[in-house]
Each structure stands twice: as C-alpha cells, then as structure tokens.
C-alpha cells in the first residue's frame, strides 16, 4: 500500500472534524436535557465513518496492487475477446452482464466512443452475475467468437429489451447469421465456464462487485454514471499519463 495512505486517512479525519464542528456548536444552543443525547451519538458516528473510509482506502489500495500485478490476466488473456483497435494506445476493459440494465444504459456511449476514436483497444470481460440466464448468454457470446461474430452478437445482446432466455439467445444468434447448431455445440465447452469463473474472481480482486465495471488506463471505475464526455475525459487523461 502507498506510503501516502496515512496522510489520506489524516485528511479524512480532519475533514470529518470540520464537518462535525458546526454541529457541536449548534448542540450547545439546544436545551440541556436534549443536548447529551446528541453529543453521546457523535463519537459513534465518527468512528463508523472513519472506519468505513479507512476500509475503502485499504480496498482501493489492494485493487491497485491487483491491477499492477495481474496485468497479463487483465489485458492480454487470450480467452478474452478484444475489440476496437488491437494496437490502440489506450485500453478500456469492461466487466459486464447481458441482464444488467446499467450495462445496457452505458452501451450507446461506448459504441459512440469506439466509432469516433480509432486508437482505442477494448477488452470484453464477460461477468455473468445475475443468474443462469446471464451465464447462458455469456457462454453463447464466447462461442460466437469461434464464428468470428463476437462483437456483432455482443451488440445485439446489449440491445435486447426484456428478459433473456434460451429462446432469446437463439433468436439473436439467427438474426446475426450465426450457425446456431455449431454455436450450441461450442457453448458446451468447459473452457468457457472456466473463463467466466476466472473473470468473476478477477473482478472481485479488483474490488468490482457489480456491473458494469471498467478499467480505463490505470483507473478502476464503476460505470453506471459514465457518459460519453466522462469517458473522453478519462481517455484523454490516460493518454497524457
């Protein structure tokens, strides 16, 4: 963990005291019979807040170590589909689930970004955490890669409305001209399930516990609030660094 972490914790302590000070001043103006109730609660609130802040700092530091130590697994895993420019100067990694509404929400911004910026390398980390239908869709997507249609199938799945089922997967596969029988045979391959398990374990090690989650440059980002402008700014910062 960085030697600067104690300073960050100290800053959080000072900031918290700064927030609490006006409350203490106002407490002095409250009738005595009520004042002790408020003042007795302040130490508990302070301890919980500081403990939570400290825990988050440790989690972020651990995730940073994972990002540094597992570069090959994150950025160069041959079992992971790669889109955009394979030789791009900035890499974006996305952990996603086809049943995740937030993943679908951010998808248009990601596609616009890839259409506009041809120096981006995009890594697709299938992370099916929302039940068996998610696992089914993820296995189908990885199997579609063997027919050279991963990105086409991925985009179609992300554009799907409503619930996902085996019928949904078959219909989308047919719509993007996949050989469905071949696809189903490949989906049974145990290597795909192993890839999915590895992706989920990697995400958790990176402190990514929900979808979507992103790595942009050297930063781990929760993606629900990302839009095109935010993405562009983060990519510009990654290029500068």
C-alpha positions as a LaTeX table, in Angstrom:
\begin{tabular}{lrrr}
\hline
Residue & $x$ (\AA) & $y$ (\AA) & $z$ (\AA) \\
\hline
Unk1 & 0.00 & 0.00 & 0.00 \\
Unk2 & 1.20 & 3.53 & $-0.73$ \\
Unk3 & 3.15 & 5.37 & 1.98 \\
Unk4 & 0.75 & 8.27 & 1.44 \\
Unk5 & $-2.26$ & 6.35 & 2.79 \\
Unk6 & $-1.81$ & 7.57 & 6.43 \\
Unk7 & $-1.85$ & 11.14 & 5.13 \\
Unk8 & $-5.08$ & 10.44 & 3.26 \\
Unk9 & $-6.64$ & 8.96 & 6.39 \\
Unk10 & $-5.49$ & 12.01 & 8.36 \\
Unk11 & $-7.09$ & 14.26 & 5.76 \\
Unk12 & $-10.33$ & 12.33 & 6.10 \\
Unk13 & $-10.19$ & 12.71 & 9.88 \\
Unk14 & $-9.61$ & 16.45 & 9.60 \\
Unk15 & $-12.34$ & 16.81 & 7.02 \\
Unk16 & $-14.77$ & 14.89 & 9.20 \\
Unk17 & $-13.96$ & 17.06 & 12.22 \\
Unk18 & $-14.54$ & 20.12 & 10.05 \\
Unk19 & $-17.98$ & 18.83 & 9.15 \\
Unk20 & $-18.84$ & 17.95 & 12.75 \\
Unk21 & $-17.68$ & 21.22 & 14.32 \\
Unk22 & $-20.75$ & 23.29 & 13.33 \\
Unk23 & $-22.96$ & 20.51 & 14.70 \\
Unk24 & $-21.17$ & 20.70 & 18.05 \\
Unk25 & $-21.61$ & 24.48 & 18.14 \\
Unk26 & $-25.33$ & 24.16 & 17.43 \\
Unk27 & $-25.61$ & 21.45 & 20.07 \\
Unk28 & $-24.52$ & 23.97 & 22.71 \\
Unk29 & $-27.64$ & 26.00 & 21.91 \\
Unk30 & $-30.00$ & 23.05 & 22.46 \\
Unk31 & $-31.72$ & 22.60 & 25.86 \\
Unk32 & $-29.58$ & 20.64 & 28.32 \\
Unk33 & $-32.00$ & 17.72 & 28.60 \\
Unk34 & $-31.64$ & 17.08 & 24.81 \\
Unk35 & $-28.01$ & 18.07 & 24.36 \\
Unk36 & $-26.45$ & 14.98 & 25.96 \\
Unk37 & $-28.38$ & 12.69 & 23.62 \\
Unk38 & $-26.89$ & 14.36 & 20.54 \\
Unk39 & $-23.36$ & 14.60 & 21.93 \\
Unk40 & $-23.38$ & 10.95 & 23.01 \\
Unk41 & $-24.18$ & 9.92 & 19.43 \\
Unk42 & $-21.38$ & 11.89 & 17.78 \\
Unk43 & $-18.45$ & 9.58 & 18.79 \\
Unk44 & $-20.26$ & 6.53 & 17.38 \\
Unk45 & $-21.00$ & 8.26 & 14.08 \\
Unk46 & $-17.39$ & 9.47 & 13.84 \\
Unk47 & $-15.94$ & 6.02 & 14.49 \\
Unk48 & $-18.18$ & 4.33 & 11.92 \\
Unk49 & $-17.46$ & 6.93 & 9.27 \\
Unk50 & $-13.72$ & 6.80 & 9.80 \\
Unk51 & $-13.70$ & 3.01 & 9.89 \\
Unk52 & $-15.64$ & 2.91 & 6.62 \\
Unk53 & $-13.32$ & 5.44 & 4.97 \\
Unk54 & $-10.26$ & 3.53 & 6.14 \\
Unk55 & $-11.69$ & 0.23 & 4.90 \\
Unk56 & $-12.41$ & 1.74 & 1.49 \\
Unk57 & $-8.85$ & 3.06 & 1.27 \\
Unk58 & $-7.48$ & $-0.41$ & 2.00 \\
Unk59 & $-9.77$ & $-1.96$ & $-0.61$ \\
Unk60 & $-8.68$ & 0.59 & $-3.22$ \\
Unk61 & $-5.02$ & 0.02 & $-2.40$ \\
Unk62 & $-5.45$ & $-3.77$ & $-2.68$ \\
Unk63 & $-7.26$ & $-3.36$ & $-6.01$ \\
Unk64 & $-4.40$ & $-1.16$ & $-7.22$ \\
Unk65 & $-1.93$ & $-3.92$ & $-6.33$ \\
Unk66 & $-4.02$ & $-6.44$ & $-8.29$ \\
Unk67 & $-4.13$ & $-4.08$ & $-11.27$ \\
Unk68 & $-0.35$ & $-3.82$ & $-11.19$ \\
Unk69 & 0.45 & $-7.47$ & $-10.50$ \\
Unk70 & $-2.04$ & $-9.15$ & $-12.85$ \\
Unk71 & $-1.53$ & $-7.08$ & $-15.98$ \\
Unk72 & $-1.31$ & $-10.09$ & $-18.28$ \\
Unk73 & $-4.56$ & $-11.61$ & $-16.99$ \\
Unk74 & $-6.36$ & $-8.28$ & $-17.28$ \\
Unk75 & $-5.05$ & $-7.00$ & $-20.59$ \\
Unk76 & $-3.66$ & $-9.97$ & $-22.53$ \\
Unk77 & $-5.73$ & $-13.05$ & $-21.72$ \\
Unk78 & $-6.15$ & $-14.99$ & $-24.99$ \\
Unk79 & $-9.53$ & $-16.29$ & $-23.77$ \\
Unk80 & $-10.89$ & $-12.73$ & $-23.64$ \\
Unk81 & $-12.36$ & $-11.05$ & $-26.75$ \\
Unk82 & $-10.70$ & $-7.83$ & $-27.89$ \\
Unk83 & $-12.39$ & $-5.14$ & $-29.97$ \\
Unk84 & $-11.62$ & $-1.72$ & $-31.33$ \\
Unk85 & $-8.01$ & $-1.27$ & $-32.42$ \\
Unk86 & $-5.93$ & $-4.24$ & $-31.15$ \\
Unk87 & $-2.88$ & $-1.93$ & $-31.21$ \\
Unk88 & $-4.60$ & 1.13 & $-29.75$ \\
Unk89 & $-2.77$ & 3.49 & $-27.42$ \\
Unk90 & $-5.40$ & 3.32 & $-24.63$ \\
Unk91 & $-7.14$ & 0.18 & $-23.40$ \\
Unk92 & $-10.61$ & 0.03 & $-21.87$ \\
Unk93 & $-11.65$ & $-3.11$ & $-20.02$ \\
Unk94 & $-15.33$ & $-3.65$ & $-19.29$ \\
Unk95 & $-16.82$ & $-6.21$ & $-16.88$ \\
Unk96 & $-20.49$ & $-6.65$ & $-17.81$ \\
Unk97 & $-23.61$ & $-8.80$ & $-17.69$ \\
Unk98 & $-26.16$ & $-9.01$ & $-20.52$ \\
Unk99 & $-29.02$ & $-8.78$ & $-18.00$ \\
Unk100 & $-27.61$ & $-5.67$ & $-16.33$ \\
Unk101 & $-29.72$ & $-2.56$ & $-17.16$ \\
Unk102 & $-26.82$ & $-0.24$ & $-16.34$ \\
Unk103 & $-24.59$ & $-2.08$ & $-18.82$ \\
Unk104 & $-27.23$ & $-1.52$ & $-21.49$ \\
Unk105 & $-27.54$ & 2.12 & $-20.44$ \\
Unk106 & $-23.86$ & 2.87 & $-20.97$ \\
Unk107 & $-23.54$ & 0.78 & $-24.17$ \\
Unk108 & $-24.51$ & 3.57 & $-26.63$ \\
Unk109 & $-21.80$ & 5.84 & $-25.20$ \\
Unk110 & $-19.23$ & 3.04 & $-25.51$ \\
Unk111 & $-20.22$ & 2.34 & $-29.10$ \\
Unk112 & $-20.09$ & 6.03 & $-29.99$ \\
Unk113 & $-16.65$ & 6.22 & $-28.43$ \\
Unk114 & $-15.37$ & 3.27 & $-30.44$ \\
Unk115 & $-16.87$ & 4.74 & $-33.62$ \\
Unk116 & $-15.17$ & 8.11 & $-33.02$ \\
Unk117 & $-11.82$ & 7.10 & $-31.56$ \\
Unk118 & $-9.94$ & 4.56 & $-33.65$ \\
Unk119 & $-6.98$ & 4.38 & $-31.26$ \\
Unk120 & $-8.91$ & 2.56 & $-28.55$ \\
Unk121 & $-8.40$ & $-1.07$ & $-27.63$ \\
Unk122 & $-11.47$ & $-2.58$ & $-25.95$ \\
Unk123 & $-11.43$ & $-5.72$ & $-23.81$ \\
Unk124 & $-14.69$ & $-7.55$ & $-23.14$ \\
Unk125 & $-14.76$ & $-9.31$ & $-19.75$ \\
Unk126 & $-17.94$ & $-11.37$ & $-19.54$ \\
Unk127 & $-19.07$ & $-11.26$ & $-15.89$ \\
Unk128 & $-22.44$ & $-13.06$ & $-15.58$ \\
Unk129 & $-23.53$ & $-12.39$ & $-12.00$ \\
Unk130 & $-27.31$ & $-12.09$ & $-12.42$ \\
Unk131 & $-28.30$ & $-15.74$ & $-12.63$ \\
Unk132 & $-28.32$ & $-18.73$ & $-15.01$ \\
Unk133 & $-29.68$ & $-16.71$ & $-17.96$ \\
Unk134 & $-26.69$ & $-14.41$ & $-17.70$ \\
Unk135 & $-24.33$ & $-17.39$ & $-17.77$ \\
Unk136 & $-26.14$ & $-18.82$ & $-20.80$ \\
Unk137 & $-25.84$ & $-15.54$ & $-22.71$ \\
Unk138 & $-22.18$ & $-15.14$ & $-21.80$ \\
Unk139 & $-21.33$ & $-18.67$ & $-22.97$ \\
Unk140 & $-23.16$ & $-18.02$ & $-26.22$ \\
Unk141 & $-21.18$ & $-14.81$ & $-26.75$ \\
Unk142 & $-17.85$ & $-16.57$ & $-26.21$ \\
Unk143 & $-18.96$ & $-19.36$ & $-28.53$ \\
Unk144 & $-19.90$ & $-16.77$ & $-31.18$ \\
Unk145 & $-16.25$ & $-15.71$ & $-31.18$ \\
Unk146 & $-15.35$ & $-19.02$ & $-32.81$ \\
Unk147 & $-17.51$ & $-18.00$ & $-35.77$ \\
Unk148 & $-15.93$ & $-14.54$ & $-35.92$ \\
Unk149 & $-19.08$ & $-12.78$ & $-34.72$ \\
Unk150 & $-18.41$ & $-11.94$ & $-31.09$ \\
Unk151 & $-18.82$ & $-8.15$ & $-31.35$ \\
Unk152 & $-21.90$ & $-8.46$ & $-33.58$ \\
Unk153 & $-23.56$ & $-10.85$ & $-31.15$ \\
Unk154 & $-22.48$ & $-8.72$ & $-28.16$ \\
Unk155 & $-24.02$ & $-5.56$ & $-29.62$ \\
Unk156 & $-27.26$ & $-7.38$ & $-30.41$ \\
Unk157 & $-27.47$ & $-8.82$ & $-26.90$ \\
Unk158 & $-26.86$ & $-5.42$ & $-25.35$ \\
Unk159 & $-29.67$ & $-4.01$ & $-27.48$ \\
Unk160 & $-32.15$ & $-6.64$ & $-26.32$ \\
Unk161 & $-35.14$ & $-5.47$ & $-24.28$ \\
Unk162 & $-36.85$ & $-7.53$ & $-21.61$ \\
Unk163 & $-35.83$ & $-10.84$ & $-20.10$ \\
Unk164 & $-33.18$ & $-13.08$ & $-21.61$ \\
Unk165 & $-33.87$ & $-16.78$ & $-22.15$ \\
Unk166 & $-32.56$ & $-19.62$ & $-24.27$ \\
Unk167 & $-35.08$ & $-18.63$ & $-26.95$ \\
Unk168 & $-33.78$ & $-15.06$ & $-26.87$ \\
Unk169 & $-30.22$ & $-16.26$ & $-27.39$ \\
Unk170 & $-31.27$ & $-18.49$ & $-30.30$ \\
Unk171 & $-33.23$ & $-15.70$ & $-31.99$ \\
Unk172 & $-30.36$ & $-13.24$ & $-31.70$ \\
Unk173 & $-27.89$ & $-15.84$ & $-32.96$ \\
Unk174 & $-30.07$ & $-16.41$ & $-36.02$ \\
Unk175 & $-30.50$ & $-12.65$ & $-36.54$ \\
Unk176 & $-26.73$ & $-12.11$ & $-36.72$ \\
Unk177 & $-26.26$ & $-15.10$ & $-39.07$ \\
Unk178 & $-24.61$ & $-17.45$ & $-36.62$ \\
Unk179 & $-24.80$ & $-21.18$ & $-37.21$ \\
Unk180 & $-26.99$ & $-21.99$ & $-34.20$ \\
Unk181 & $-26.22$ & $-25.71$ & $-34.11$ \\
Unk182 & $-22.50$ & $-25.02$ & $-34.21$ \\
Unk183 & $-22.99$ & $-22.34$ & $-31.54$ \\
Unk184 & $-24.77$ & $-24.73$ & $-29.19$ \\
Unk185 & $-22.06$ & $-27.35$ & $-29.58$ \\
Unk186 & $-19.38$ & $-24.79$ & $-28.74$ \\
Unk187 & $-21.35$ & $-23.41$ & $-25.77$ \\
Unk188 & $-20.95$ & $-26.79$ & $-24.06$ \\
Unk189 & $-17.17$ & $-26.36$ & $-24.00$ \\
Unk190 & $-15.93$ & $-26.37$ & $-20.37$ \\
Unk191 & $-13.28$ & $-23.76$ & $-21.20$ \\
Unk192 & $-15.96$ & $-21.06$ & $-21.47$ \\
Unk193 & $-17.28$ & $-21.76$ & $-17.99$ \\
Unk194 & $-13.71$ & $-21.62$ & $-16.69$ \\
Unk195 & $-13.23$ & $-18.25$ & $-18.38$ \\
Unk196 & $-16.37$ & $-16.87$ & $-16.77$ \\
Unk197 & $-15.32$ & $-18.07$ & $-13.32$ \\
Unk198 & $-11.91$ & $-16.50$ & $-13.78$ \\
Unk199 & $-13.47$ & $-13.20$ & $-14.87$ \\
Unk200 & $-15.70$ & $-13.02$ & $-11.79$ \\
Unk201 & $-12.80$ & $-13.85$ & $-9.48$ \\
Unk202 & $-10.61$ & $-11.22$ & $-11.15$ \\
Unk203 & $-13.34$ & $-8.59$ & $-10.87$ \\
Unk204 & $-13.75$ & $-9.24$ & $-7.16$ \\
Unk205 & $-9.98$ & $-9.00$ & $-6.66$ \\
Unk206 & $-10.16$ & $-5.60$ & $-8.35$ \\
Unk207 & $-12.93$ & $-4.54$ & $-5.93$ \\
Unk208 & $-15.50$ & $-4.69$ & $-8.74$ \\
Unk209 & $-18.56$ & $-6.37$ & $-7.24$ \\
Unk210 & $-21.24$ & $-5.26$ & $-9.69$ \\
Unk211 & $-21.67$ & $-4.45$ & $-13.33$ \\
Unk212 & $-20.64$ & $-2.56$ & $-15.26$ \\
Unk213 & $-17.10$ & $-2.07$ & $-14.04$ \\
Unk214 & $-14.30$ & $-0.54$ & $-16.07$ \\
Unk215 & $-10.55$ & $-0.21$ & $-16.18$ \\
Unk216 & $-9.51$ & 2.86 & $-18.15$ \\
Unk217 & $-5.78$ & 3.39 & $-18.25$ \\
Unk218 & $-4.69$ & 2.73 & $-14.68$ \\
Unk219 & $-8.04$ & 3.55 & $-13.08$ \\
Unk220 & $-10.82$ & 1.24 & $-11.89$ \\
Unk221 & $-14.22$ & 2.84 & $-12.38$ \\
Unk222 & $-17.83$ & 1.98 & $-11.52$ \\
Unk223 & $-19.61$ & 2.59 & $-14.79$ \\
Unk224 & $-23.29$ & 3.24 & $-14.10$ \\
Unk225 & $-22.84$ & 7.02 & $-14.27$ \\
Unk226 & $-20.42$ & 7.11 & $-17.21$ \\
Unk227 & $-21.39$ & 9.10 & $-20.28$ \\
Unk228 & $-19.55$ & 9.96 & $-23.48$ \\
Unk229 & $-17.98$ & 13.16 & $-22.14$ \\
Unk230 & $-16.74$ & 11.49 & $-18.97$ \\
Unk231 & $-15.27$ & 8.62 & $-20.99$ \\
Unk232 & $-13.50$ & 11.02 & $-23.34$ \\
Unk233 & $-12.01$ & 12.95 & $-20.42$ \\
Unk234 & $-10.74$ & 9.77 & $-18.79$ \\
Unk235 & $-9.20$ & 8.56 & $-22.04$ \\
Unk236 & $-7.51$ & 11.93 & $-22.58$ \\
Unk237 & $-6.07$ & 11.71 & $-19.06$ \\
Unk238 & $-4.84$ & 8.17 & $-19.74$ \\
Unk239 & $-3.10$ & 9.33 & $-22.91$ \\
Unk240 & $-1.32$ & 12.11 & $-21.05$ \\
Unk241 & $-0.07$ & 9.71 & $-18.42$ \\
\hline
\end{tabular}
